[in-house]
Amino acid sequence: GDCNPKLKPVRGTLEHNVKRCEDLFNERFPVFGKQKEVWWNEYLKKGWFETMTGFIIRGIYNKNYLMNSPIQGPGFHCLLWSIIELDKWLTKYGMKTLIVAQIHDCILMDVPHDELQDVLYAAEKIMTTKLRKAWDWIITPMQVEIDVVEENETWHDKKPWVETNGIWTPKQKAA
């Protein structure tokens, strides 16, 4: 398609498909669609708005960027809060585990094998239970996905792990 906002997208084009997906999303989540307009209008009126975590979004932005900020900003703040709490826990218990990096929505750690179960348990509890207690505006149950790379393997070899009865183990592939 021409990607001209003044013209209706032509059926069969990528532009038309993207517009269809946006429309379906807005139909499924109408409250979010209305809230996006509230954020946009607030920004146009004041030149800024506040996120759920208290951060101020100000500057010169287009609507697409600005509509992502109220979601991605608090999402990152939840991750950062979790990293800080996990670091406090590691220090408190004298763990040798190192938090190496934050990549997108992941926490990358170097965990000695003998600390793995304790660290995975603590990380899951911090990110799913303590986070919701710290910020009561989070009303959705939180989940974590944990991947583990065994010693002498590369990141390419990472495997999903799951918790069953308090023990973390590699996820079994469906038969």
N, C-alpha and C positions, 0 to 999 in steps of 0.2 A: 504494500500500500504506500501511499504518498506520505503518510504520517502527518497529515495536515489537520490540526485540531478543528479547523472550520468546516471540514468535510466529513461525511459519514464514512467509516471504514468500508472498504470493498470486501464482500464475502469471498472467502478462500485465501485471504492474505494473512500474514503474520499479525499485522495490525488489527484485523478483524478478530482473530483468535484471542489476542491479548485483551481486547475490549470485552469480548464474551466472558473470558475468565474473570475480569474485574467485576462485571455485572453479576456473575454467579456468586462471587465472593461477597459482594454487597447485599445480595438477596439473602444469603445464608447468615450474614452477620450485620443486620441492619443497625444495631446499636453502635457498633464500631464505625460504620459509615457516618452516622449522625455525629459521633464524637470527633471524627476527623474534621468535620465542618466547624465544630466548636473550637478546636485547636487552631484551625486556619484563620477563622474570624478574629479570635483573640490575638493571634500574631499580627494580623493586618491592623488591628486597632492599636495595640500597644508596642508592637515591634519585638515582642518576646512572649514566652509562656513558661510555666513551671511544670516540671515532670513530677511523677508520683514520688520520686526520691528526693525532691526538693531542689534539683538542679534547674537553672535558668537556661533556656534555649533562646539565644538572641543572635542577631546578625542578619545578613541578607541571604535568604534561601528561596528556592523555588518550592512549589507546593509538594512535589514528590519527595524531596529531601525532608521537608518539614514534617510530613505525615509519618515518616519512618522514625523520627527522633523520639516521640513519646513511647515507642515500643522498644526500640533498640537501646536507647539510653538506660532506662531502668533495667533492661535485661543484662546489660553490661555491669550496671551497679550491683545487681544480684550476684553476678559472677565474682566481681571484685570483693564484695562483702564476704563471699564464701572463701576466697583465697586468704583473706586476712584472718578469718576465724580458723581456717585449717592450719595456717602458720602458727597461730597462738597455741593450738592443740598440739602440734608437732613439737613446739618449744617446751610446753608444759610437761610433756611426757618424755623429753629427751630423745626424740626420734632422730635417726640419721637420714630419714627421707628428706629429699630436697624438692622444693617447688621450682621447676626449671623454667617454665614459661606459661603464658596464657596465649592461646592461639584460637582466634575467633571465639567460640563459646566453650572452649576446652581448657582444662587445667592439665598441664603436662608435668609429671613428677618422676623423679628417679627414686625408686623404692627398694630398699634391701628386701630380699626374699622373706626373711624372718619377721618383717614388719608389715608385709602385704595385707594380711587379713585385718589387722587393726586399723591400718590407714584407709583401706577401702570402706570399712564399717564407719569410721569417723567421717570420711568425706561424704558418704551417702547420708548420714544423719544430719550433718551440718547443712547440706544443700537441699534436703527435703523437709526436715522438721524444724531445725533451729531458724532457718531463713524465714519460714512462715510465721514463727513466733516473733521474730524481730520486726517484721513488716506485716502487720495484720491486714493490710490492703491486698495482700496476695491471697486470693480465695480459691485458686486452682491447686489441686494436689500437684506437688512437684515430683519429678522423676529424674534419675540420672542414668546415663548410659556409660558403662565402664568398659574400656578396652585395655588389655594388658599385653605387653611385649615381654616375652621371656628373655632371660640372659642370652647374649650372643645372637639375638635376632634383630632385625631392623624394624622400623616403624611400619614398613609394608607388611610385616608378619603379624601385626597386632590382631588380637582375637577378642570378641565380646565376652565379658564375664557376667554372671548373674549370681544373685544371692538366694540361697535356699536354706532355710532353717539356721540362719546366722553364719553360714559358710559361703564364701565367694569361690566359684569354680568356673572354668571355661563353659560357655554356653554350648550345649549339644546341638548339632545340626539336625533339622527335622528329617525324618526318614522318607 
